[in-house]
Amino acid sequence: MSSLVDPSLAPLFSPVKLGAFSLPNRVLMAPLTRSRANEQTAPHDLHVDYYRQRATAGLIVSEGSQISREAVGYIRTPGIYSPEQVAGWKEVTTAVHAAGGRIACQLWHVGRISHTDLQPNGQAPVAPSAIAAPGKAFTPEGPKDLSTPRALSLHDIARVIGDWEHAAQCAVEAGFDGVQIHGANGYIIDQFLRDGANQRTDMYGGSPENRARFLREVTEAVAGVWGGDRVSVRMSPQNGAFNRMQDSDPATTFRAAVNAINGLGVAYLEGVEMGGPAEHSLHAMLRETFDGPYVANGAFTAQLGAQWIRDGKADAISFGQPFISNPDLPERFRRGAPLAEPDRDTYYAGDAKGYTDYPALD
Ligand SMILES: Cc1cc2nc3c(=O)[nH]c(=O)nc-3n(C[C@H](O)[C@H](O)[C@H](O)COP(=O)(O)O)c2cc1C
């Protein structure tokens, strides 16, 4: 570890406690889907190298990992529900720990962002309501329109919450330090939260509080396995940012969403605004409403992140794309070294190229 070249970046390098996570710095690695799992949708040797190389992050949050067979929406994403997947992740967590790092597993259910070709027995994907999302799924045969989902019954909802709990338990067995609940980017929890995707008339639909009930019950189930202080929750309140999610009143909806997880002792809330703090940014509302630490994400530079921590707008910053091409990102910030640009053509799928071949400085 070298000394800090730009003293204004010091806030990024003061240790912090987020729930039970004791972190040596505030440069977190954001979850990044890279679609390189094997045929069993398990991580393997390539993932061991990739995550080990990034062990100097204050905390790594893994790529989204589907909690069940039906939770999948993309090819080659890893799961966290089968013995093969647990064994693969165990190798990853062991390597990260041996390198002095910490890693949480991002638990993911895509809901309607899927296709019948990707689903067990070719069935329809599940969602709060039978409303198809605009956009394409990446199937083995190439891009196809996202399928119209089947609305979950109350019985199905209880079963899906059980799947979150089972995956949380698998993450314990795989040796993770904690988990993140993927509540962002238009996937199943976000689908429940927003009136553009949730038109239910039962206790999971209607008012913002009812739409937040699924998030609350998932968080309770996962916290029941881990303790709230090893669970974080990710939200992305903007409209249209990803998977073209829409809500008629995001500020009210997401205030209710945060209130739904308050009181559960969650380690931290992470707010995402893709492309940088949005014009009507809801970062401040999320931070002020939540009863624990706050992590901000979206196009942050080291300078802006340090300033946000200094100004009390966030307790830590997570970086996504900069970690793809800079495995030693905290050290580069410390030294004021230039950042390598990531190659977008190798973001998803492929092999070691554009994955484990970005060099560290030394
Ligand atoms: C290749 C790629 C994969 C991503 N995969 C995930 C994911 O699995 N889960 C998630 O919550 N966000 C995912 N995101 C969003 C990032 O975590 C992050 O929010 C976004 O890149 C903005 O941060 P950045 O500007 O620092 O990259 C992904 C983004 C990219 C570019």
The ligand as an SDF file (V2000), in Angstrom:
LIG
                    3D

 31 33  0  0  0  0  0  0  0  0999 V2000
  -21.3230   -5.0790  -17.3490 C   0  0  0  0  0  0  0  0  0  0  0  0
  -22.2640   -4.6310  -16.2680 C   0  0  0  0  0  0  0  0  0  0  0  0
  -22.9180   -5.5780  -15.5040 C   0  0  0  0  0  0  0  0  0  0  0  0
  -23.7590   -5.1930  -14.4460 C   0  0  0  0  0  0  0  0  0  0  0  0
  -24.3300   -6.1550  -13.6620 N   0  0  0  0  0  0  0  0  0  0  0  0
  -25.0480   -5.7920  -12.5710 C   0  0  0  0  0  0  0  0  0  0  0  0
  -25.5500   -6.7750  -11.6700 C   0  0  0  0  0  0  0  0  0  0  0  0
  -25.3380   -7.9880  -11.8150 O   0  0  0  0  0  0  0  0  0  0  0  0
  -26.2670   -6.3380  -10.6050 N   0  0  0  0  0  0  0  0  0  0  0  0
  -26.5190   -5.0020  -10.3850 C   0  0  0  0  0  0  0  0  0  0  0  0
  -27.1670   -4.6530   -9.3950 O   0  0  0  0  0  0  0  0  0  0  0  0
  -26.0330   -4.0530  -11.2180 N   0  0  0  0  0  0  0  0  0  0  0  0
  -25.2970   -4.4160  -12.2790 C   0  0  0  0  0  0  0  0  0  0  0  0
  -24.7570   -3.4450  -13.0990 N   0  0  0  0  0  0  0  0  0  0  0  0
  -24.8530   -2.0390  -12.6960 C   0  0  0  0  0  0  0  0  0  0  0  0
  -23.5910   -1.6310  -11.9210 C   0  0  0  0  0  0  0  0  0  0  0  0
  -23.5010   -2.3080  -10.6730 O   0  0  0  0  0  0  0  0  0  0  0  0
  -23.5560   -0.1210  -11.6450 C   0  0  0  0  0  0  0  0  0  0  0  0
  -24.7410    0.2310  -10.9770 O   0  0  0  0  0  0  0  0  0  0  0  0
  -23.4290    0.7030  -12.9250 C   0  0  0  0  0  0  0  0  0  0  0  0
  -22.4140    0.1980  -13.7670 O   0  0  0  0  0  0  0  0  0  0  0  0
  -23.1240    2.1780  -12.5950 C   0  0  0  0  0  0  0  0  0  0  0  0
  -21.9010    2.2820  -11.8570 O   0  0  0  0  0  0  0  0  0  0  0  0
  -20.5260    2.7010  -12.5800 P   0  0  0  0  0  0  0  0  0  0  0  0
  -20.8250    3.9960  -13.3190 O   0  0  0  0  0  0  0  0  0  0  0  0
  -19.5200    2.8910  -11.4780 O   0  0  0  0  0  0  0  0  0  0  0  0
  -20.1820    1.6290  -13.5460 O   0  0  0  0  0  0  0  0  0  0  0  0
  -23.9570   -3.8100  -14.1800 C   0  0  0  0  0  0  0  0  0  0  0  0
  -23.3210   -2.8690  -14.9920 C   0  0  0  0  0  0  0  0  0  0  0  0
  -22.4860   -3.2520  -16.0130 C   0  0  0  0  0  0  0  0  0  0  0  0
  -21.7890   -2.1990  -16.8340 C   0  0  0  0  0  0  0  0  0  0  0  0
  1  2  1  0
  2  3  1  0
  2 30  2  0
  3  4  2  0
  4  5  1  0
  4 28  1  0
  5  6  2  0
  6  7  1  0
  6 13  1  0
  7  8  2  0
  7  9  1  0
  9 10  1  0
 10 11  2  0
 10 12  1  0
 12 13  2  0
 13 14  1  0
 14 15  1  0
 14 28  1  0
 15 16  1  0
 16 17  1  0
 16 18  1  0
 18 19  1  0
 18 20  1  0
 20 21  1  0
 20 22  1  0
 22 23  1  0
 23 24  1  0
 24 25  2  0
 24 26  1  0
 24 27  1  0
 28 29  2  0
 29 30  1  0
 30 31  1  0
M  END
$$$$
